[in-house]
Structure formats: structure tokens, C-alpha cells
Amino acid sequence: MNVNQIINMIIKLVMRKAISKGIDAGIKGASNMGGRRKQGDAEVDEYGQPTGQDGRPRQGGNGQGNGMTKQQVRQARQAARVAKRMGKM
């Protein structure tokens, strides 16, 4: 065996371990996502918005006082980025 083969063998071993650890961590993280949910968020309306005990939508969501949820804020930011990109073309 020459040095090149030994180095390749070691790199393959290290990469195999790193990739398998990453896959295991990703699967573990994905399986725990359902357990992080709050009890009050179990009830949602037809638009996917969390509702209170009486069926009305909850107020607030992101602390800005405009009633937008985190998901809506993310979607708005993404739409703004897309619009900005389209304006540059």
C-alpha cells in the first residue's frame, strides 16, 4: 500500500463516521419536533392559525403588537426578498 491509498482509506473512514453522525442527529432532531409543541397550540383554525379556548384567534404572536405570527413574518420577509430579486432582473 502506498501513502495515497492509506490517506484515502483514512479520509473515507472519517467522512463515513461524520456523515452517519450527521444523519443520526438529523433524524433525532426531526423525531423530537412533535414533542416541542405547546399544549395551547393544538387547536388551529382553517388557516392554520392557533386559536384560544373559545375558538377566537389569539392576539399578538411576535411581540410587535400587529397580530402577525412568526410564520407570517417569515413569509412576508421571504416575499420581500423575492420581490427585491425580481426588481433587480
NORVENZI-V804322 format. One record per backbone hydrogen bond with DSSP energy under -1.0 kcal/mol. NH is the residue of the N-H (numbers start at 0). CO is the residue of the C=O. If there is no record, write none. Layout:
nh=NH co=CO
nh=NH co=CO
//
This chain:
nh=5 co=1
nh=6 co=2
nh=7 co=3
nh=8 co=4
nh=9 co=5
nh=10 co=6
nh=11 co=7
nh=12 co=8
nh=13 co=9
nh=14 co=10
nh=15 co=11
nh=16 co=12
nh=17 co=13
nh=18 co=14
nh=19 co=15
nh=20 co=16
nh=21 co=17
nh=22 co=18
nh=23 co=19
nh=24 co=20
nh=25 co=21
nh=26 co=22
nh=27 co=23
nh=28 co=24
nh=29 co=25
nh=30 co=26
nh=31 co=27
nh=41 co=38
nh=44 co=48
nh=47 co=44
nh=50 co=42
nh=51 co=55
nh=54 co=51
nh=57 co=49
nh=72 co=68
nh=73 co=69
nh=74 co=70
nh=75 co=71
nh=76 co=72
nh=77 co=73
nh=78 co=74
nh=79 co=75
nh=80 co=76
nh=81 co=77
nh=82 co=78
nh=83 co=79
nh=84 co=80
nh=85 co=81
nh=86 co=82
nh=87 co=83
//
